[in-house]
Structures are given as C-alpha cells and as structure tokens.
C-alpha cells in the first residue's frame, strides 16, 4: 500500500519528519504504541482530522479520544489540579501502559473533553510517538486502530484494510511490546477507579496508591 512506511533504525528521522508533516497538515495516521496500534491526529482546536477519526472508526461521538503526551510536565499543563494518586501513578508508571482520566485544564479544547470535563492522558513507552508530540508541540488524540467494537491490532497484518486505506499514513514498526491495551484509571475524583483492566495488574496499581 502506498501510504505504508516501515520504521527501522535507518529511517527514523525521515519518518518522523513525514509523520509530523501529515499531522500538522490536519491529516490522520495509524501508528504503533507500546500497547496497540492507534489511529490519531494532533489534539488541536478545530482540527478536521479529529471528526474524521470518529467517522472512520464509527466511534460514538460521546466517547472523547484519549491523548498521548510526550513528557510528565504535560500533565501539569493539561490536567486541572491532578490528585496525589494521579501524580503518584504517573510518576511510577509513565512512560508505560497507563491511561489516566483527569480533570481537564483550560488548555484542553472543549471537543476533546468528556461530559464531566475530563481528559484521558498517557505517555507511551515508544520514543517515536513522544518525539512526534514534542516536535508538533501538541498531544496526539489517539484511539485504537480498529473499527468500533472490533479486536485491537498489535501489528500491521491485523489492521483493518479499509481503515488503512482511509488514512494519510500508516507506520509499520512490527509487533507491539504488550499483548493488551493500556489500563485505564479514572483519577478525576478523590478515589481512583479502574475503568479498563489492561497491561498493568491491579496489584501494581494498588501498591502505588495504597
């Protein structure tokens, strides 16, 4: 397929440049993280690619897209007064397979917020994605690269071909490191709640917030 690029040690810089060009031009891309392959765009206000992802995935409009961020300081930018539990989890488990739902700050455009004013953040353990977010100076609004309700993809061979044809760029970096999606924790209130059991064990979570 003409829009597929294979990532290896010889072309990382070139691919990041192409990747950033596509996203900054309001494009969409499919790419790997440490957990599953995702479909994403830049998390900027009024980005038409944001709506396009919902259409491609047939994702319900009331389910906002999680954000992939580059650095721990981004939490302080995009989260409104994160709780001690949220900060403890982020400190111990990022970069990694943890998605934290927190109260969104005023820096988060409204179209990326949940109904209760939250945003889901994660620092993936994948250097290419973090470098891309730094260079584009924006998080990546990303969800799993599969039609809504279909199995997640851990390599390009598992991706839906119609979805691949519909995006501007597909990055092939082989098989993802984890066999499961990220663990999602709601840390927007006084107590944490595990929303989705994923790559991290409940025991590890409880050790940190105990």
C-alpha positions in Angstrom: 0.0 0.0 0.0 1.4 3.4 -1.0 0.7 5.0 2.4 2.5 2.4 4.5 6.0 3.3 5.8 8.2 0.7 7.5 10.1 2.1 10.5 13.7 0.9 11.1 16.9 2.3 12.6 18.0 3.8 9.2 14.9 5.9 8.5 13.6 7.1 11.9 14.4 10.7 11.4 13.0 10.8 7.9 9.8 9.0 9.0 9.3 11.4 12.0 9.5 14.3 9.6 6.9 12.8 7.2 4.7 11.8 10.1 4.8 15.4 11.6 4.1 16.9 8.2 1.0 14.7 7.8 -0.4 15.5 11.2 0.4 19.3 11.0 -1.5 19.3 7.7 -4.6 18.1 9.6 -4.0 14.5 8.5 -4.7 11.2 10.1 -2.3 8.4 10.7 -2.2 4.8 12.0 0.9 4.0 14.1 2.2 1.7 16.8 2.5 2.4 20.5 3.9 0.1 23.2 0.4 -1.5 23.6 -1.7 -1.5 20.4 -1.7 0.2 17.0 -3.6 3.5 17.2 -5.3 5.9 14.8 -4.7 9.6 15.6 -4.4 13.2 14.8 -3.0 16.3 16.5 -5.1 17.3 19.5 -5.5 20.9 18.4 -8.6 23.0 18.4 -10.9 22.7 15.4 -8.8 20.1 13.7 -11.0 18.5 11.0 -9.0 15.2 11.4 -10.5 14.8 14.8 -14.0 14.4 13.4 -12.6 12.2 10.6 -11.4 9.6 13.1 -14.8 9.3 14.6 -16.2 8.7 11.1 -13.6 6.2 10.1 -14.0 4.1 13.3 -17.7 4.6 13.6 -16.9 5.6 17.2 -19.8 7.1 19.3 -19.5 10.9 19.4 -19.8 10.9 23.2 -16.6 9.0 23.7 -13.7 11.5 23.5 -10.3 10.5 22.2 -7.5 9.9 24.7 -4.3 11.9 24.4 -0.8 10.6 24.0 1.6 13.2 25.6 5.4 13.5 25.5 6.5 14.4 29.0 5.5 14.4 32.6 5.3 18.2 32.6 2.4 17.9 30.1 0.3 16.6 32.9 0.6 19.9 34.7 -0.4 21.7 31.6 -3.5 19.6 30.6 -4.8 18.4 34.0 -6.5 20.7 36.4 -5.0 20.2 39.9 -4.2 16.4 39.4 -4.7 14.4 42.6 -1.9 12.9 44.6 -2.9 9.5 43.4 -2.8 10.6 39.8 0.6 12.1 40.2 1.9 9.0 42.1 0.7 6.7 39.3 2.1 8.9 36.6 5.5 9.1 38.3 5.8 5.3 38.8 4.2 4.0 35.6 5.0 6.5 32.8 6.2 6.1 30.2 4.0 3.0 30.0 0.7 1.3 29.6 -1.4 3.5 31.9 -4.1 5.9 30.8 -5.2 8.4 33.4 -8.5 10.2 33.3 -8.1 13.6 35.0 -10.0 16.9 35.2 -9.1 18.9 32.0 -7.4 22.2 32.3 -8.4 25.3 30.3 -5.6 24.3 27.8 -7.8 21.3 26.6 -10.1 22.3 23.7 -13.7 21.5 24.6 -14.1 19.0 21.8 -11.6 16.7 23.5 -13.3 16.8 26.9 -15.7 14.2 28.3 -19.1 15.3 29.5 -17.8 15.8 33.0 -14.9 18.0 31.9 -12.2 15.3 31.8 -9.4 14.2 29.5 -7.5 10.9 29.3 -3.7 11.2 29.2 -0.9 8.7 28.6 2.8 8.8 28.0 3.5 5.8 25.8 6.8 3.9 26.1 7.6 4.4 22.5 10.1 7.1 21.6 8.8 7.9 18.1 5.4 9.0 19.3 6.8 11.1 22.2 9.3 12.8 19.8 6.5 13.5 17.4 4.4 15.1 20.1 7.3 17.3 21.1 8.1 18.4 17.6 4.5 19.1 16.7 4.1 20.9 20.1 0.8 19.2 20.7 -0.5 15.9 22.1 -1.8 13.2 19.7 -5.6 12.4 20.1 -5.5 8.7 19.6 -7.7 5.6 19.9 -7.1 2.0 18.9 -6.9 1.5 15.1 -9.8 -0.8 14.6 -13.5 -0.3 13.7 -15.5 0.3 16.8 -16.1 -2.9 18.7 -13.6 -4.9 16.6 -10.4 -6.5 18.1 -7.4 -4.3 18.6 -4.4 -4.6 16.3 -0.9 -5.4 17.6 0.8 -5.5 14.1 0.0 -4.2 10.6 -1.2 -7.6 9.5 -4.0 -7.4 12.0 -5.2 -3.9 10.9 -8.5 -3.4 9.0 -7.6 -2.8 5.4 -10.4 -0.3 4.8 -9.2 1.7 7.7 -5.6 1.6 6.4 -6.8 2.9 3.0 -8.6 5.8 4.6 -5.8 7.4 6.5 -2.9 9.5 5.2 -0.1 7.5 6.7 0.4 4.0 8.2 3.6 3.4 10.2 4.7 -0.2 10.4 7.1 -0.9 13.3 6.4 -4.6 13.7 4.6 -6.1 16.7 3.8 -4.0 19.7 5.5 -4.8 23.0 2.4 -5.5 25.1 -0.3 -8.1 24.3 -3.0 -5.9 25.9 -4.2 -2.3 25.7 -3.4 0.2 28.4 -5.0 0.1 31.8 -7.4 3.0 32.2 -7.9 4.6 35.6 -10.3 7.4 36.5 -8.3 9.7 38.8 -10.6 12.7 38.3 -12.2 12.3 41.8 -11.0 11.8 45.3 -10.7 8.0 44.8 -9.3 6.1 41.8 -11.4 3.7 39.7 -10.1 1.1 37.3 -12.2 1.7 34.1 -10.4 -0.9 31.9 -8.2 -3.7 33.0 -5.2 -3.8 30.7 -1.5 -4.4 30.5 -0.9 -3.4 34.1 -2.0 -5.6 37.0 -4.5 -4.4 39.7 -1.9 -5.4 42.3 0.7 -2.9 40.8 -1.9 -0.1 40.8 -2.9 -0.8 44.4 0.7 -0.9 45.5 1.2 2.7 44.3 -1.9 4.3 45.7 -2.1 2.3 48.9 
